[in-house]
């Protein structure tokens, strides 16, 4: 028996998405062509755009297809920075962002003269509002970018509060909703932000397509030039089949959202309770299951339903990952690994954990195919894996 508990990395394609993809592959025609074949392809493409726009609470024209979350994030951050024409050199992010954001900002610092401003996290993994406000106060920020849900510890961010502060400071705010889409409501219009990034393969669509919802009022410079498609923000022939599959996955995700959220929350709570009970030295990181917080007058869940993130005292996450993989259970450490050398999670370090504790992290994430039998199998092998990893100790 093999168990997949890494849905936050990627989740299997939904049957509806596969069917839509195959149907659209049968079409012949470039959606930019004016003949009948091209216009038939364009109808499928624009229908998909309308469905994704509805889920993101924006107008269809505001949806820009991309190759995935990373490209969407690059377009949002670099595009807004370049649109400022150097008048505002700062880029504001949190210390707990995904590397798609952190590496984009690092590139802008090294190659485009940007000034990076990093905002801290609290002990549960949420962006500190007071530090965010201070980072915007001098009017030098070209753009700010924050996660909607922290991809490692599952903490839901105070998006309304962050959006209000950015609006007051006149700074365009980009929301990285790649880990949030399909789990919590995501709205371009309601938050009033400049842009929102999402990716299909996180919700049961295909790998290789994402979207950036860009407000009509936002100013972005394009990264890709050529044919002027998609308001000139992303030139090139658009992928009709992937867009159709993305839309089908969105439809299914929205339709099943309430029931699936309840099911995953119950399963996640069982996983958390059993790990705490059956594995000595296991500490849940991020908000407690069931906790809520007040985000600018709206009570919201503190943690996304599908995420359980632990550190295990006395052992290294990479060792645990390999031992669990040998036992047929796929999970994630949630930490970067460069050149074969394990590094502590930058998210956990930003939350105040020391380096050694941060090295002992595992992230368990649930999805459409997850069952109670998966939790049973995990707990059948996890205690032994932890003991063996503790015996191995830490790499030098």
C-alpha distance (Angstrom), angle and dihedral (degrees) to the residues before:
residue distance angle dihedral
X1 . . .
X2 3.79 . .
X3 3.79 123.4 .
X4 3.80 127.7 -157.8
X5 3.81 114.6 -154.2
X6 3.79 100.3 158.1
X7 3.80 102.1 88.4
X8 3.80 91.6 137.6
X9 3.81 88.1 67.3
X10 3.79 93.2 49.4
X11 3.77 134.4 -34.3
X12 3.83 129.0 -146.0
X13 3.79 118.5 -90.2
X14 3.77 114.3 -96.5
X15 3.82 116.5 -119.7
X16 3.81 89.3 -119.1
X17 3.81 90.4 55.4
X18 3.80 93.5 48.4
X19 3.81 91.1 49.7
X20 3.80 92.8 48.6
X21 3.80 90.6 47.6
X22 3.80 93.8 51.9
X23 3.80 92.6 45.8
X24 3.80 91.9 51.4
X25 3.80 92.3 47.1
X26 3.79 87.2 65.6
X27 3.81 90.3 64.5
X28 3.78 118.6 98.9
X29 3.77 116.7 -156.4
X30 3.78 143.5 78.0
X31 3.83 109.1 -109.0
X32 3.81 88.7 -136.2
X33 3.82 92.3 59.4
X34 3.79 118.7 98.7
X35 3.80 98.1 -145.0
X36 3.80 123.3 96.3
X37 3.79 96.2 -93.1
X38 3.80 91.4 50.5
X39 3.77 93.2 47.4
X40 3.82 91.7 49.7
X41 3.80 88.7 55.0
X42 3.79 90.3 46.1
X43 3.81 91.5 54.0
X44 3.82 90.5 55.7
X45 3.80 90.8 45.8
X46 3.79 95.2 49.1
X47 3.78 92.8 44.3
X48 3.79 87.9 56.0
X49 3.80 90.6 47.8
X50 3.80 90.7 53.0
X51 3.81 92.5 52.5
X52 3.81 94.0 48.5
X53 3.82 89.9 45.7
X54 3.79 91.0 53.9
X55 3.81 90.7 53.8
X56 3.82 90.8 49.2
X57 3.82 92.6 45.3
X58 3.78 95.1 -122.2
X59 3.80 140.0 107.7
X60 3.82 118.0 -82.1
X61 3.80 91.6 -118.1
X62 3.80 88.3 59.7
X63 3.85 92.3 61.9
X64 3.81 113.0 94.2
X65 3.80 116.1 -171.1
X66 3.81 114.6 -134.7
X67 3.80 137.0 171.3
X68 3.81 91.6 -97.4
X69 3.78 145.6 -59.1
X70 3.79 96.1 -49.9
X71 3.80 94.0 55.7
X72 3.80 90.7 44.5
X73 3.79 91.0 53.4
X74 3.81 92.1 46.9
X75 3.80 91.6 50.2
X76 3.79 92.6 48.8
X77 3.80 97.4 47.3
X78 3.80 101.8 34.3
X79 3.79 91.4 38.1
X80 3.80 93.4 54.0
X81 3.81 92.6 42.7
X82 3.79 93.2 51.9
X83 3.80 91.8 43.7
X84 3.82 88.1 60.5
X85 3.84 88.0 64.6
X86 3.79 93.0 -142.7
X87 3.79 94.4 -61.3
X88 3.80 89.8 113.0
X89 3.82 110.2 32.7
X90 3.82 101.6 177.8
X91 3.81 127.1 98.0
X92 3.82 115.8 -164.1
X93 3.80 122.3 -153.6
X94 3.78 136.4 146.7
X95 3.78 125.4 -102.7
X96 3.81 89.8 -117.2
X97 3.81 100.5 58.2
X98 3.80 125.4 128.8
X99 3.80 114.3 -93.6
X100 3.81 89.6 -110.6
X101 3.80 84.9 71.4
X102 3.80 99.8 34.0
X103 3.80 93.7 49.4
X104 3.81 91.8 46.0
X105 3.79 90.4 54.3
X106 3.81 91.1 45.4
X107 3.82 89.3 53.4
X108 3.80 91.2 50.7
X109 3.81 90.0 50.8
X110 3.80 93.3 49.8
X111 3.80 99.3 39.8
X112 3.80 108.8 21.3
X113 3.80 106.1 34.8
X114 3.79 96.8 -109.1
X115 3.79 123.0 159.1
X116 3.79 113.3 -135.5
X117 3.79 119.5 -142.9
X118 3.79 115.8 -169.6
X119 3.79 121.4 -160.4
X120 3.81 119.8 -153.3
X121 3.80 131.1 -120.4
X122 3.78 129.4 -129.4
X123 3.80 121.6 -123.1
X124 3.82 92.1 -84.4
X125 3.80 95.7 51.0
X126 3.81 101.5 -98.5
X127 3.80 124.6 135.4
X128 3.80 112.6 -103.1
X129 3.79 107.2 -116.6
X130 3.80 94.6 -156.5
X131 3.81 92.2 54.9
X132 3.80 91.2 45.0
X133 3.79 91.0 53.1
X134 3.80 91.2 48.7
X135 3.82 91.9 50.2
X136 3.82 89.9 57.2
X137 3.79 98.3 40.7
X138 3.82 101.1 94.6
X139 3.82 95.0 55.0
X140 3.82 94.0 -122.8
X141 3.81 97.7 113.6
X142 3.81 115.7 109.8
X143 3.80 92.9 -171.9
X144 3.80 142.1 -9.2
X145 3.81 125.2 -149.9
X146 3.81 130.3 -168.0
X147 3.78 138.3 166.0
X148 3.79 119.6 -109.5
X149 3.81 89.8 -149.5
X150 3.79 122.1 15.9
X151 3.79 105.0 -115.5
X152 3.81 94.3 -143.1
X153 3.81 109.2 40.1
X154 3.81 97.8 20.6
X155 3.81 96.1 -124.2
X156 3.81 113.1 162.3
X157 3.80 108.4 -133.3
X158 3.84 126.7 -131.0
X159 3.80 91.0 -106.7
X160 3.80 97.5 164.2
X161 3.77 91.9 50.5
X162 3.81 92.3 46.5
X163 3.80 92.0 47.1
X164 3.80 91.7 50.6
X165 3.80 91.9 51.0
X166 3.82 91.8 48.2
X167 3.80 91.5 48.6
X168 3.81 91.8 49.8
X169 3.81 89.4 51.6
X170 3.81 93.5 45.4
X171 3.81 92.2 -121.6
X172 3.83 120.9 140.0
X173 3.80 110.6 -120.2
X174 3.80 124.4 -151.2
X175 3.80 119.4 -159.9
X176 3.80 118.5 -151.0
X177 3.80 98.6 -148.8
X178 3.82 96.2 165.3
X179 3.82 92.4 113.5
X180 3.80 93.1 36.6
X181 3.80 104.5 49.4
X182 3.79 110.0 105.9
X183 3.81 92.2 16.5
X184 3.80 105.2 61.1
X185 3.82 130.8 16.3
X186 3.80 113.2 -85.7
X187 3.81 120.1 -164.3
X188 3.78 131.7 176.5
X189 3.80 93.7 -174.5
X190 3.80 100.3 42.9
X191 3.80 95.1 48.6
X192 3.79 93.9 42.1
X193 3.81 92.3 -139.6
X194 3.79 126.0 151.3
X195 3.80 98.7 -120.0
X196 3.82 144.7 -3.4
X197 3.82 126.1 -155.4
X198 3.83 124.4 -149.4
X199 3.81 136.7 165.2
X200 3.81 131.2 -149.1
X201 3.79 100.6 -139.8
X202 3.80 92.7 62.6
X203 3.83 91.7 64.4
X204 3.79 102.1 38.3
X205 3.79 99.9 -78.2
X206 3.80 127.4 118.0
X207 3.78 126.4 -71.3
X208 3.78 112.4 -109.4
X209 3.79 103.4 48.5
X210 3.78 132.1 82.3
X211 3.75 137.3 148.7
X212 3.77 139.9 -129.3
X213 3.79 114.5 -153.1
X214 3.80 103.7 -150.1
X215 3.79 120.5 -169.4
X216 3.81 115.7 -123.5
X217 3.80 87.3 -123.5
X218 3.81 95.9 52.6
X219 3.81 121.8 102.2
X220 3.81 115.1 -141.8
X221 3.79 133.3 164.4
X222 3.80 113.7 -137.3
X223 3.80 122.4 -114.5
X224 3.82 94.2 -158.8
X225 3.80 124.3 47.6
X226 3.77 130.7 -173.0
X227 3.76 123.1 92.4
X228 3.77 103.7 15.7
X229 3.80 94.9 -119.0
X230 3.82 121.3 159.2
X231 3.81 97.9 27.5
X232 3.80 88.4 -47.9
X233 3.80 90.0 -70.9
X234 3.79 96.8 109.5
X235 3.78 117.7 15.3
X236 3.78 123.3 -162.8
X237 3.79 139.9 78.6
X238 3.79 108.3 -55.0
X239 3.81 121.3 -123.7
X240 3.79 103.7 -117.8
X241 3.81 97.4 -179.1
X242 3.81 94.5 50.2
X243 3.80 91.7 45.7
X244 3.81 90.4 52.3
X245 3.80 90.8 49.5
X246 3.81 91.4 46.9
X247 3.80 90.4 52.7
X248 3.82 91.9 48.6
X249 3.81 90.1 52.2
X250 3.81 90.0 48.8
X251 3.81 91.6 50.6
X252 3.80 92.1 51.4
X253 3.79 92.7 44.2
X254 3.81 92.8 51.8
X255 3.80 92.6 44.6
X256 3.79 93.2 52.0
X257 3.82 98.4 34.4
X258 3.80 100.7 109.2
X259 3.81 97.3 42.7
X260 3.80 94.0 41.4
X261 3.79 92.6 48.0
X262 3.80 90.6 53.9
X263 3.81 92.4 46.4
X264 3.80 94.7 48.3
X265 3.80 92.7 44.5
X266 3.80 90.9 54.7
X267 3.80 91.7 47.0
X268 3.82 92.6 45.6
X269 3.81 91.6 49.4
X270 3.79 90.2 52.7
X271 3.80 91.0 49.3
X272 3.81 91.9 50.0
X273 3.81 93.6 47.2
X274 3.80 93.5 48.5
X275 3.81 95.4 46.3
X276 3.79 89.7 50.8
X277 3.80 91.3 48.7
X278 3.79 101.2 39.6
X279 3.83 103.7 35.2
X280 3.79 118.2 62.0
X281 3.79 114.1 -140.0
X282 3.81 95.6 20.0
X283 3.81 112.6 140.0
X284 3.80 123.6 -172.5
X285 3.79 112.3 -131.0
X286 3.78 123.8 -154.6
X287 3.81 126.1 26.9
X288 3.80 122.0 -20.7
X289 3.82 116.1 -99.4
X290 3.79 109.2 -94.3
X291 3.80 94.6 20.1
X292 3.80 119.1 134.1
X293 3.79 136.2 -169.3
X294 3.78 138.1 -162.3
X295 3.79 111.4 -105.1
X296 3.80 106.9 -170.9
X297 3.78 93.4 -42.0
X298 3.81 97.6 -36.4
X299 3.81 122.1 102.9
X300 3.81 108.5 -135.7
X301 3.83 135.0 173.0
X302 3.77 112.7 -91.0
X303 3.80 95.0 -145.0
X304 3.80 133.4 36.7
X305 3.82 112.1 -111.7
X306 3.80 98.9 -122.2
X307 3.81 99.7 52.6
X308 3.82 132.2 92.4
X309 3.80 115.6 167.8
X310 3.81 123.3 -177.4
X311 3.75 140.4 174.9
X312 3.80 117.5 -147.2
X313 3.78 116.0 -147.4
X314 3.78 116.3 -123.0
X315 3.77 100.7 11.3
X316 3.78 141.3 80.4
X317 3.78 121.9 -110.3
X318 3.80 93.9 -136.2
X319 3.80 90.8 56.8
X320 3.79 90.1 50.5
X321 3.78 91.8 48.1
X322 3.81 92.7 53.7
X323 3.81 93.3 45.1
X324 3.80 91.5 50.2
X325 3.78 90.6 46.4
X326 3.81 89.8 54.8
X327 3.81 87.0 52.4
X328 3.82 90.7 52.6
X329 3.82 98.8 -102.5
X330 3.81 119.5 122.6
X331 3.81 117.3 -154.6
X332 3.81 137.3 144.6
X333 3.78 134.9 -116.1
X334 3.78 91.5 -148.2
X335 3.80 88.9 -141.2
X336 3.78 131.3 108.5
X337 3.80 120.4 -104.6
X338 3.76 116.3 -161.7
X339 3.80 124.3 -176.2
X340 3.79 90.3 -13.4
X341 3.81 93.5 -59.8
X342 3.80 115.8 121.7
X343 3.79 114.7 -130.3
X344 3.79 128.7 -166.9
X345 3.78 117.9 -101.4
X346 3.79 109.9 -91.0
X347 3.81 87.7 -149.3
X348 3.79 93.7 57.3
X349 3.79 91.1 44.3
X350 3.82 89.3 52.5
X351 3.81 88.0 51.4
X352 3.80 88.9 58.9
X353 3.81 102.1 -99.3
X354 3.80 119.3 140.5
X355 3.80 121.7 -113.2
X356 3.80 97.8 -102.0
X357 3.79 94.0 48.6
X358 3.81 89.9 47.4
X359 3.80 90.5 55.3
X360 3.81 91.3 60.9
X361 3.81 97.7 66.8
X362 3.79 132.2 131.2
X363 3.79 127.3 178.6
X364 3.81 120.1 -153.1
X365 3.81 114.0 -167.7
X366 3.80 126.4 -178.0
X367 3.78 131.9 -150.1
X368 3.78 146.9 167.9
X369 3.79 94.9 -54.5
X370 3.82 97.1 44.1
X371 3.81 117.7 119.0
X372 3.77 141.1 175.8
X373 3.80 87.4 -101.7
X374 3.82 87.8 62.7
X375 3.80 90.4 55.3
X376 3.81 90.1 47.3
X377 3.79 91.2 52.0
X378 3.80 92.5 47.7
X379 3.78 92.4 51.8
X380 3.79 91.1 45.9
X381 3.81 90.6 62.9
X382 3.82 106.3 22.6
X383 3.84 100.4 78.6
X384 3.81 92.2 53.3
X385 3.81 91.6 44.6
X386 3.80 90.3 53.3
X387 3.80 92.6 50.4
X388 3.80 91.7 48.8
X389 3.81 91.5 47.2
X390 3.81 90.5 50.5
X391 3.78 89.4 52.6
X392 3.80 89.1 52.7
X393 3.80 92.4 50.1
X394 3.81 124.9 -170.7
X395 3.79 128.4 -29.6
X396 3.77 115.4 -115.2
